[in-house]
Amino acid sequence: MSGIPDELQPLLDQESSVPAAIEPNRSTSKLQDGQVLLAPSEARSIELDTIPETATVGRNLTWTSAYMLTVSRIVGSGIFATPGSIYKTVGSVGLALTIWIVGTIVAACGLAISIELGCMLPRSGGHKVYLEFMYRRPRFLASTMVAVQAVVLGFSASNCIVFGEYMLAALDIEATAFRQRTLAVGLLTVITIIHGCFLRTGIWIQNALGWVKIGLMAFMAILGVVALFLPRTSSRDNVEALSVPRLFEGSNWELVALSTAFFKVIYSFAGYDNVNNVLNEVKNPVRTLKTMAPTALLTVAVFYFLINIAYFIVVPLEEIKNSGELVAALFFEKIFGASIGSTILPILVAISGAGNVMVVTFALARLNQEIARQGFLPFPKYLASSYPFGAPLGGLLVHYIPSILVITLPPQQDVYAFILDVEGYPGQFFTMAIAIGTLWLRRSRPDLKRPFKTWLAAIWLRIALSACMMVAPFVPPKDGRGDVGFWYATYAVVGGGM
C-alpha cells in the first residue's frame, strides 16, 4: 500500500483483511442496502471507510426500531427538568421560548450534517468515524481526542440526578443530598448490571420505555390545552404575563445567560444522531437515515414546544422560576392535585429519565469497547471483550466510573446545572470540527457519493454558533455570577480541559 496516499489508507490497519474496494465504474447505489460484495482481486478505488459494513448480528433495526432508538435517546430528563432553570436564567417567557426555537433550528442543522456524513460513510461509530476520516494527520490525533471525550465526559450523571429528585418527590421523602445521590448511584449500578449480564432483557426494557416517553409527552401536551378550561390551574393568573406585549418583559440578554440556557436546550436535543452510531445494524441504512432522522427530530421538537407552553399555562411563573428540576412535578400537581399529581406522574418522569440512562449507557459502552479494541485504553484484552455474558461489560465499567464521580463530587445545589454545562461545552469543539471537516471533504473529495447533501447555510450556522458558544462562557456577567454558586466559567474550564 506504499503507493497509496496516506489519506486514502485505512486508519489503523495497514494490511486490512477486508477486500480492497469496488470497481471504479461500478454503481454504488447498492450501498444503501449494505449489499456490496467485494472480491480480493478488485482494485482499491475508494476508502474502506465508505463501504458499509454489516454487524455480526446482522441488520436487525427496521425504520421503526431506528425511530424509537432516536426518540428514546433524545428524550430524557431535559424537557421535564430544564425549562424552569432556563426561564430563571433568561428572565422572560418570550426569550425562553425563543431559546427553544433556536435550539430546534440548530439541532436540525446538526442533524442535516449527520445525515450527509451518515449517508456518505454508512458505518457504525458516528462522529468517531467522521473525525477519523476527515483528520488523518497527525495520525491518531482525532482518534485520541474522541477516546478522551468518550471516556472522561461520556457519563450519564444528569438523568440519574433527575431520577433521584423525582422519585423522592413522588414518594414525599425529603430530598437530601445523600438520598438523591444514593438513588442516582443505585440506578446507574442496576442499569450497568442489566446491560452487562442480561443483554436481551436490557434491550427489551429500553424499547418499552421509549414508547412510554412518547405517550407521556403526548399526554402532557394535551393537558396544556385542557388546562385552559380547568378552574384550579394558573392559566388566568399567567394570561397577562403571557400576552404578546409582555412576553419579553424582564429578559436577560447577557451572553453568559444566553449561552448557559442554550447549552441546556442543546442538551435536551442531544442524541438526534444516535442511529449513526449503529448503522451497521440498520436495514437500508441510507434510505432509513434520510427519512427517519428528520421525522424523529420533528416529533420531539413539536412536543417540546407544546410542553413548554403547557408549563407556562398551568404553573405560576414565580413557581416555575424557583422549581429547579421539578417543574414537571409542579405541572402535574396543579392539574391533578397533590395526591395524584405529585406521586404517580412524577414516577413516570423518573422512569423516562431512567430509560434515557439505559440508552446512553447501551451506546457508550459499545463506543468504549471499540476504543479499547483500537488500543486507546489500558488492558484492551479485557475492556474490549464481551466475556463472560456476551455483552461489553468492560465498556460499561469504563462508563460507570466517571459517571459515579460526577454524581457524587459537585456541590448538591449546583450539581445538575453544572453537569449539563460540562457535558455541553466540549461538544462544541467536536461540532465545529465535524462542520469544518464536512466543508473540507466537499472541496477535497468531490468524488465521494453523497446521497444527501445539507445546505451550506446550515453548516456555516453550526460553525458560527459553536464559535460563539466557546467564547460566551468567559464573558463576565454583570453581577459576576452564572447559574451556579461558584465561578461562572468553571464548567467551560473543566469541560474544555478534559
SEMAR-299169 format. One record per atom (N, C-alpha, C): residue in one letter; x, y, z. Coordinates in steps of 0.2 Angstrom, whole numbers, plus 5000, padded with zeros to 4 digits. Atoms other than C-alpha are relative to their C-alpha. Layout:
# SEMAR-299169
aXYZ...
# end
This chain:
# SEMAR-299169
m500449945000m500050005000m500450065000s499649955000s501550114999s499950054995g500249955005g500950194983g499450045001i500649964998i499350254991i500150055004p499949944996p499250424998p499749985007d500150024993d499150425017d499250015002e500749994999e497350505017e499549954997l500450055003l496750355007l500149935003q499850064997q497450225018q499549995006p500450014994p496450135032p500350035006l499849964994l496550225049l500549965004l499650044995l497350085060l500449944997d499750065002d497749935050d500350014993q499749995007q498949955035q499949944995e500150065004e498649775029e499349975002s500750024998s496749765031s499849944997s500250075003s495949595029s499450014996v500649995004v494449675021v500250014993p499849995007p494549665002p500050074998a499849935002a495049824993a499450044999a500649955002a493549914985a499649984994i500350025006i492349914972i500350034994e499749975006e492749944954e499950074999p500149935001p492950124948p499350014997n500549995004n491550104936n499349975002r500650034997r490350014947r499550045003s500549964996s488750094953s500049995007t500050014993t488750124971t499350015003s500749994997s486850134973s499849945005k500250064995k486849964982k500350025007l499849994994l487750044996l499550025005q500549994995q486150095004q499749945003d500350064997d485649915007d500649965003g499450034997g487449865013g500149934996q499950065004q487449734998q500649994996v499450005005v489149774990v500449945002l499650064998l490149614989l500750024996l499349985002l492049634987l500449944998a499650065001a493249514979a500750035001p499349984998p495149514984p500350034994s499649985006s495649544966s499850074998e500349935003e494649714964e500550055003a499549954999a495749864964a499750055005r500249954995r495649994978r499850074996s500249935004s494650154971s499750055005i500349954995i493850224987i500249975007e499850034994e494250205005e499649955003l500450054997l493650065015l499550035005d500449974996d492850185026d499350024997t500649985003t491550225013t499649944998i500450065002i490950045011i499749985006p500450024994p489549995023p500249935002e499950064997e489849855035e499449975003t500650034996t488549735042t500349975006a499850034994a488749695060a499949935000t500050075000t489049515065t499349985002v500750034999v487249505072v499550024995g500549995005g486549565056g499750075000r500449935000r485449715051r499349985002n500650024997n484049695063n499650075002l500349944999l483549885065l499650024994t500449985005t482049925055t499950085001w500149935000w481450105051w499750025007t500349984993t480350105067t500449995006s499550024994s481650025078s500550065000a499649955000a482850165072a499750075003y500449944998y481550295075y499950005008m500150004993m481250235093m500750015003l499349994997l483150225096l500250085000t499949935000t483250405091t499650045005v500549964995v481750475101v500249995007s499850024993s482250375116s500650035002r499449974998r483950445116r500050085001i500149934999i483450625114i499650025006v500549994994v482050625127v500349975006g499850034993g482750605144g499750045005s500249964995s482650725158s499950074998g499949935002g482950885148g499350045000i500649965001i481150935144i499650005007f500350014993f480550885162f500450045005a499649974995a481950975171a500350074999t499749945001t482751115162t499650064999p500449945002p481351235157p500050055006g500049964994g481251305175g500750045001s499349975000s483151335175s500150054994i500049955005i483051415158i499750065001y500449944999y481651535162y500350045005k499749964995k482551585178k500650044997t499449985003t484151615168t499950064995v500149955005v483451715154v499550065002g500449954997g482051805164g499350024997s500749995003s480551805152s499849944996v500350065003v479351685144v500250014992g499950005007g479651755126g500749984999l499350025002l481551735127l500149935001a499950074999a481451565135a499749964994l500250045006l480351505120l500450014994t499649985006t481451595108t500649955000i499450044999i482951495115i499849934998w500250065002w481951335112w500049994993i500150005008i481551385094i500750004997v499450005003v483351425090v500449945001g499750074998g483951265099g499849954995t500350055005t482751165087t500450014993i499749995006i483451255072i500849985000v499350025000v485251225077v500149935000a500050075000a484851045081a499949974993a500150035007a484151025063a500650014996c499449995004c485751105056c500549945001g499650064999g486750975065g499849944998l500250065003l485650835060l500150004993a499950005007a485750885042a500749984998i499350025001i487650875043i500149925002s499950074998s487550705052s499749954995i500350055006i486350635038i500550004994e499550005005e487650695025e500549955001l499450054999l489050605033l499849935001g500250074999g488050455038g499849974994c500250025007c487450435020c500749994996m499450015003m489250455014m500449955003l499650054996l490050345027l499549965004p500650034996p488650225032p500349945004r499750054995r489650135046r499850025007s500149984993s489350125064s500650045003g499549964997g490350245075g499950075001g500149935000g489650415072g500550054999h499549955001h490750565075h500749975000k499450035000k492150445079k500349994993v499850015007v492150385061v500150064996y499949945005y491950555053y500650045002l499449964998l493350645063l500649964998e499450045002e494550495059e500050014993f500050005007f494050505041f500250074997m499849935002m494250695040m500750025002y499349984998y495850725050y500449945001r499650055000r497050595045r500750025003r499449984997r498550695051r499950065005p499550054998p499350705064p499649935001r500450074999r498950515064r499849995007f500350024994f497850455078f499850065004l500249944996l497550635084l499350005001a500750005000a495750635080a499749945005s500250064997s495550455087s500150015008t499849994992t496450505104t499550055003m500449954997m495350655106m499349985001v500650044999v493750555103v500049965006a500050054995a494350425115a500050045007v500049964994v494750555129v499350035001q500749974999q493050645126q499549945002a500550064999a492050475126a500149975007v499950044994v492950405142v499950055006v500049954994v493150565153v499350045000l500649975000l491550655148l499449964997g500650045002g490450515142g499649975006f500350024994f489450505158f499250014999s500849994999s487550485162s499850035006a500249974993a487550585178a499450045000s500549954999s486250715174s499349975000n500750044999n484750595171n500049965006c500050044994c485250495186c499850055006i500249954995i485150655196i499350025000v500749995000v483450695190v499649945002f500450064997f482850515193f500050005007g500050004993g483350535211g499650065003e500549954998e482450705213e499349984999y500750025001y480850645205y499849955004m500350064996m480750485214m499950025008l500149974993l481050575231l499450045000a500649955000a479650705226a499449955000a500650045001a478450565221a499949965006l500150044994l478750465237l499950055006d500049954994d478650635248d500549995005i499450014996i480350605255i500450064999e499649945000e481450755260e500649984995a499450015005a482750775246a500650025002t499349984998t484350775255t500549984995a499550025004a485950765246a500249935000f499850075000f486350595252f499549954997r500650055003r484650515247r500050014992q500149995007q484650595230q500649974996r499450035003r486450535226r500049935001t500050074999t486150365233t499549974995l500450025005l484650345221l500350004993a499749995006a485650415207a500549944998v499450055001v487150295210v499649934999g500350075000g485950145213g499749994993l500350015007l485050175196l500649984995l499550015004l486650185187l500349935001t499750074998t487350025196t499549954997v500550055002v485749925192v500050004992i500050005008i485749985173i500749964998t499350035002t487649935172t499949925000i500050074999i487249765179i499549964994i500550035005i485749735167i500350004993h499750005007h486649785151h500749965000g499450045000g488249695157g499949925000c500150074998c487449525162c499349984996f500750025003f485649525153f499950044994l500049965006l485949595136l499350014997r500649995004r484249555128r499550035005t500549964995t483249605144t500150075000g499949925000g484049775144g499850034993i500349975007i483649805125i499350005000w500750005000w481849755128w499750055005i500349954996i481649865143i500150074997q499949945003q482450015134q499550024995n500549995006n481249995119n499450015003a500749994997a479749985130a500050075003l500049934997l480250145139l500050054995g500049955005g480450235123g499250014998w500749985001w478550215120w499750035005v500349964995v478150275137v500250075000k499849935000k479150435134k499550034995i500449975005i478150465118i499350015003g500649994997g476550435127g499950055005l499949954995l477050545141l500050074998m500049935003m477450695130m499450024997a500749995003a475850675121a499550025005f500549994994f474850675137f500150075003m499849944997m475750825144m499850064995a500249955004a475450925128a499350014999i500750005000i473650885128i499750035006l500149974994l473550935146l500050075000g499949935001g474151105142g499450044997v500649975003v472651135131v499449995005v500550024996v471451055143v500050055006a499949964994a472151165157a499750075000l500349945001l471451315149l499350015003f500750014998f469751255154f499949985007l500050034993l470151195172l500050065005p500049944996p469751315186p500650005005r499550004994r471151255198r500750024997t499349995002t472651295186t500150085000s499849934999s473551465185s500050034993s500049975007s473151505166s499750075001r500249934999r472151655172r500550055003d499549964997d473551715183d500550024995n499449995005n474851705169n499850034994v500249975006v473751775155v500350064998e499849945001e474351945157e500850004998a499350015001a476251895158a500149974993l499950045006l475951785143l499750044994s500349965006s475151925132s500650024996v499449985005v476251975117v500450065002p499649944998p476752155124p500449985005r499650014995r477452075139r500449935000l499650065000l478251915133l500750015001f499349994999f479951985133f500250055006e499949964994e479752085149e500549975005g499550034995g481252055161g500549964997s499550045003s482351975148s500750025002n499350004999n484151945152n500449994994w499750015006w485151975137w500849995000e499350014999e486851945144e500349944997l499850065004l487951825134l500149945004v499950064996v488351715148v499349975002a500650034999a486551695152a499749964994l500350035007l486051655134l500449944999s499650065002s487451535132s499949945005t500250054996t487051435148t499349974999a500750035002a485251425143a500049964994f499950045006f485751375126f500349935001f499750074999f486851235132f499549955003k500550054997k485351165142k499549984995v500450025006v484251165126v500349954996i499750055004i485551085116i500149935003y500050064996y485750955130y499349964999s500750035001s483850925128s499949974993f500050035007f484150885109f500549954999a499450045001a485750785112a499749934998g500150075002g485650615103g499649994994y500450005006y484750665087y500449964995d499650045005d486250575078d500149935003n499850074996n486150415089n500049944995v500050055005v485750305074v500749994996n499450005003n487350355066n500549955003n499550044996n488250255080n499949934998v500150075000v487450095075v499749984992l500250015006l487250105056l500149934997n499950065002n487949935054n499549955001e500550054998e486449855061e499350034997v500649975002v485149965052v499949974993k500250025007k484149895037k500050064995n500049945005n484350005021n500350065004p499849954996p485450125031p499950074998v500049935003v485550275019v499350025000r500749995001r483650265015r499750025007t500349994993t483150245033t500350075003l499749944997l484350385039l499750074997k500349945004k483650515026k499350025002t500749994998t481850495032t499950005007m500250014993m481850435049m500350055005a499749954996a483050555057a499650075001p500449945000p482150715052p499349995003t500750014997t480450635057t500150005008a499950004993a481150595074a500150075004l499849944997l481850765077l499450055000l500649965001l480250855071l499549985006t500550024995t479150745083t500250025007v499849984993v480250785098v499950085000a500049935000a480350975093a499350035002v500749984999v478450995092v499849995007f500250024993f478150905109f500450055005y499649964996y479551005117y499750075000f500349935000f478751175112f499350005003l500750004997l476951125116l500149995008i500050014992i477551065134i500350065003n499849944997n478451225137n499450055001i500649955000i476851325133i499649975005a500450024995a475951205144a500250025007y499749984993y477151235159y499850085001f500149934998f476851425157f499350015000i500749994999i474951405156i499849985007v500350034994v474751295171v500450025006v499649984994v476151345183v500150075001p499849934999p476351515191p500750024998l499449985003l477851605183l500550005006e499650004995e478651635200e500249935003e499850074998e478551445205e500449974994i499650025005i479251405188i500850025001k499449974999k480751515192k500449975005n499750034994n481051435209n499949925000s500150075000s480651255203s500649955000g499450045001g482451195200g499949954994e500150065005e482251025191e499349975001l500750034999l480450995197l499450034997v500649965003v479451105185v499549954998a500650055002a478550945178a499649985006a500350034995a478150885195a499450065002l500449944998l477351065199l499450004995f500550005005f476451045182f499449955002f500450054998f475650885187f499650015006e500349984994e475250945204e499450054999k500549955001k474251095198k499449984997i500650035004i473150995187i499749955004f500350064997f472850835197f500050015007g500050004992g473150895215g500649975002a499450034997a474450845227a500049925000s500050074999s473950665229s500249964994i499850045006i474050605211i500550044996g499649975004g474950745203g500850005002s499350004997s476450745215s500349925001t499850064999t476550555215t500149954994i500050055006i476050445200i500450034994l499749985006l476550555186l500850025001p499349994999p478250615193p500449935000i499750075001i478650425194i500149994993l500050015007l478350425175l500650044997v499549965002v479550565173v500749975002a499450044998a480850475183a500249944996i499950055004i480650325173i500250024993s499849975006s480850425157s500850025000g499349994999g482550485164g500449945000a499650075000a483050305168a500049974993g500050035007g482550255150g500650034996n499549975003n483750385144n500749985002v499450034997v485150325155v500249934997m499950075003m484850145148m500350014993v499849995007v485050205130v500750035000v499449975001v486550315133v500549955003t499550054998t487450185143t500149944995f500050055005f487050055130f500550024994a499649985006a487850155116a500750025002l499349984999l489350225125l500449945002a499650064998a489850055132a500349974994r499750025006r490050005114r500550044997l499549965003l490950155109l500749995004n499450014996n492150125124n500349934998q499750065002q492349945119q500450014993e499749995006e492850005101e500750045001i499449964999i494050125108i500649965004a499650044997a494849995119a500349954995r499850055005r494949875104r500550034996q499549975004q495950005095q500750025004g499449994996g497250015109g500050065004f500049934997f496750185116f499950005008l500150014993l496350115134l500549955002p499650054997p497350015146p499749935000f500350075000f497049825147f499549994995p500550015005p496249815130p499749934999k500250075001k496149625130k499449995005y500650014995y494849645145y499550054998l500549955001l494049805141l499650004993a500350005006a493649765123a499749934999s500350075001s493049585127s499250015002s500750014998s491249535128s499949945005y500050064995y491649395141y499850035006p500250075001p490849315150p499250004998f500850015001f488949365146f499950034993g500249985007g489149415128g499850084999a500149935000a489049605132a500650045002p499349964999p490349745133p500050025008l499949984993l490549735152l500650055002g499449964999g492249815151g499850074998g500249935003g491549965141g499550035005l500549974995l490149985154l500350025006l499749984994l491349995168l500450064999v499749945002v492350125159v499550065000h500549954999h490750225158h499750015007y500250004993y490250185176y500450055004i499549974995i491750255185i499950084999p500049925001p491750445178p499350025002s500749984998s489850445180s499950015007i500050004993i489950405198i500350065003l499649944998l491250535201l499650064999v500349935001v490250675193v499350005004i500650004996i488650625203i500250025007t499849994993t489550625220t500450065002l499549954998l490850765219l499750075000p500249935000p490050935214p499550025006p500549984995p489051035227p499349994998q500750025001q487250975229q499650054996q500549955002q486351135225q500250024992d499849985007d487351165208d500149944996v499750065003v487650985203v499749994993y500350025006y486350965189y500250064995a499849955005a486651135181a500750004998f499350015001f488551105182f500149954995i499950065004i488450935174i499750024993l500349985007l487351005159l500550044997d499649955003d488551145156d500749964998v499450045002v490151025157v499949954994e500150045006e489350905145e499950044994g500149975006g488851035133g500650044997y499449955002y490451145132y500549964995p499550035004p491751015125p499749984993g500350025006g490450955112g500050064994q500049955005q490551125103q500750004996f499450015003f492351085099f500049954994f500150055005f491850925090f499550024995t500549985005t490351005082t500450054995m499749955005m491451145074m500549964996a499650045004a492751015069a499749964995i500450045005i491450905060i499750054995a500349955005a490651055052a500650024995i499449975005i492351125045i500249944996g499850065004g492850945040g499549984994t500550025006t491250925030t500150054994l499849955006l491651085020l500749984997w499350025003w493451025018w499949944995l500150065004l492850855011l499650024994r500349985006r491750934999r500550034995r499549975004r493151034992r500649954998s499450055001s494550894993s499849944997r500250065003r493450744989r499350004997p500750005004p492050784977p499849944997d500150075003d492250604971d499549965004l500450044995l491350534986l499350014999k500750005001k489550484984k499650035006r500449974994r488350594994r499350004998p500850005002p486550534993p499650055003f500349944997f486150685004f500550055001k499549944999k486950855004k499650055004t500349944996t486550985018t500150064997w499949935003w486451165014w500650035003l499449964997l487951275016l499950045006a500249954994a487051395027a499949965006a500150044994a486651255039a500749995003i499350014998i488551215040i500350065003w499749944998w489151395042w499650025007l500449984994l487751425055l500349965006r499750044994r488451275066r500750035002i499349974999i490251345064i499950065004a500049944997a489751515069a499750005007l500350014993l488651465084l500549965005s499550034996s490051345090s500550055002a499549954998a491251485090a499850055005c500349964995c490151595100c499949975006m500150034994m489751465112m500749985004m499350014997m491651435115m500250065004v499749944997v491951615119v499550035006a500549984996a490251655128a500149995008p499950014993p490651575145p500550045003f499549964997f492151685148f499850085000v500249934999v491151855146v499750015006p500350004993p490851905164p499350035000p500749974999p489051945169p500150065004k500049944996k488552105177k500249995007d500050014993d488452035194d500649955002g499450044999g489951915192g499849935001r500250074999r488851755194r499649974994g500450045005g488151625182g499449975003d500550044997d486851495186d500249955005v499750054995v487951405199v500350055005g499749964994g488651465216g500750015000f499349995001f490451465210f500250044994w499849965006w491451545196w499649984994y500450015006y490351575181y500349964994a499750045005a491551495169a500449945002t499750064998t492051345179t499949944995y500250065004y491151225168y500450004993a499649995006a492051295152a500749985001v499350014999v493751275160v500049925001v500050074998v493351095167v499949964993g500250045006g492451035151g500650014994g499549995005g493751115139g500749975002g499450034997g495251055150g500049924999m500150075001m494550875149m500149984992
# end
